[in-house]
Amino acid sequence: MVTVTPIDSTTFEVMVERATTTTHKVTVTAPYYEKLTGKRITPEILVEKSFRFLLDRENQRPPAEMALGRGRGHLCWWPLIFKNFLISV
């Protein structure tokens, strides 16, 4: 289970409940959110679907802090793979 709680307009706390429960902090800039989604979904849904996408494809735990679109933990390949996934949502 993935639960997303807004901290502010660009930062979210994500709780992932699997065999163990982990908490993660995710930052999504407004321009990057708009680039990926065209504002078709909320930032919270973007973060939730991002985690579900990663968890479905990775066996390892997501990083404790992640920034979609900038800085440390930047997922530069994200738009190439994930945008097609979002279009189907």
N, C-alpha and C positions, 0 to 999 in steps of 0.2 A: 504494500500500500504506500502511496506517495501523497503526502499532505503538504500543501504550500500555504504559507502565512506571510502576507506582506509586512515588511518592516517599515519601508517608505515606498515612494513611487517607483524606485528602480532596484530595490534590494528586497530579497525574499529569503525566508527561512524554509528549508525543505526537510521534512522528516521522512525517512525511508524505513519502512517496517518490513523486514524480511526475517531471516534467521536471527538477526540482531537488529536493533534500531539504531540508525545513525542520523545525525543532524548536519545539514549543509547550509552554507550561505551563498546565495547566487545574486549577482548583479547583472542587470540587463539595461543597457542604455536605451533611451527613447528612439534615437535614430536606428539602432540595430534592430530593436523590436519592430519598428515600422518596415525596415528592409526585409525582414524575414516573414512578416505576417500581413503586411498591407493593412494592418489594424482589423483583420477579420476575426481575430480572437483576442482575448485579454492577455496582458502580460503574465498573469497567474497561470493561465492555461498553457501559454508558451513554456513556462518553466516546468510545469507538471509534465507536459508531453515530452519536453527535452529529457527529463529524468527517466521517464518510461522508455523512451527511445534508447538511451544509453544503457539502462538496466537490461533491456531485451537483447542487447548486442555485446555486453561486457560481463565477464564473470567477476571482475574486480570491483571494489567499492569506489564510487565517485569521489573526487577530491572534496575536502572539507569546505574549501572556498573555490568558486568558479565565477568567471566573468564571461558572459556571452558577448563577444564582439570587441573586447579590449583587455589589455593588461595580462597579468599572470593568470595562467589557467585558460588563456584565450583559446577558443576552439576555432581556428582559422578555416578548417574544412567544413565547419558547420553549415554555412549557407548552401554549399554544393550538394550535400546529402540530405539535410534536414528539410530544406525548403520544399522539395518534392514530396516529402512525407506530409508536411503541413497542408499542401494543396489538396491532398486526398482526405483531409479531416473535415 
